Amino acid sequence: MNKVYPHARAAVDGILRDGMTIASGGFGLCGIPENLIVALRESGVNGLTLVGNNAGVEGFLDGALWEATQKDWEWTMGVNLWSVIYGTQIFLPLILAQDEEGYVVNTCSMTSVVRAGNMYGVAKQAIFAISETIYGQLQDYPKVGVTALCPGIIATRLFQGSRNRPTELQNEQRTEGQDRGDEMRARMHERLSQGMPPSEVASILFGAIRENKLYVLTDHDWDDGINQRHDDIMNGRNPEIPSPL
């Protein structure tokens, strides 16, 4: 099959139908696939009902935030945060223009609701705030909902995200911090391998969509951290920082 087309319209010609599922990659570091989105919009198909903004890498784990390079920030935030921003910019207006029922799911993390401890947590807390903001701004659009999905320990390859780090965003020299970061990645990958199957997360998510829930936690293993954070905030108390592993 020839998969090289002269332009985006030719790529989608004859294969689109109302209500079909379309997976469109290229967000985050690769930017918005603008020509493809325009072709989808101009095709006239209807039924864009569910958008899942889900992209994640473990990101910079090699030291304190002030030790991160610009490339570390661009890689971590480009995938984890800007993918959601791009997805919101492009797909939410399309859903609203249909004047039909629709839904947006932003994959946050349990690190969105506990005290942030690394750059990944910084990005995920920003996505959580984006989701809450969208929820408030959608009150004039009752047909469209949004969920902030906060997964805990899930059996994914999240902590092997470095394997796909673009060459142009890799640092030229390794540091002692990178060795420690790689050790943490290996430990966390092993921990995640014993986690909840993604299929269970999907079941939880679709149940939440049916009930139009904004906040969705996949489990309650993180409840103590959530409660402790909010208790510290409400009482103006500095958090206790655990010793490094």
Protein Blocks (a to p, Z undefined) as FASTA:
>chain_A
ZZbdfbfklmmgopacehiacddehihjnopafklmmmmmmnopahiabdcdddddebja
kbcfklpcfklmmmmmmmmmmmmmmmmmmmmmmmmmnopacddddddbfklmmccfbfkl
mmmmmmmmmmmmmmmmmmmmmkbccdddddfddddfklmmmmmgcfklccfbdcfklmmm
mmmmmmmmmmmmmmccfklmmmmmmmmmmnopabdcfbfklmmmmmmmmmmmmnopacdd
dddZZ
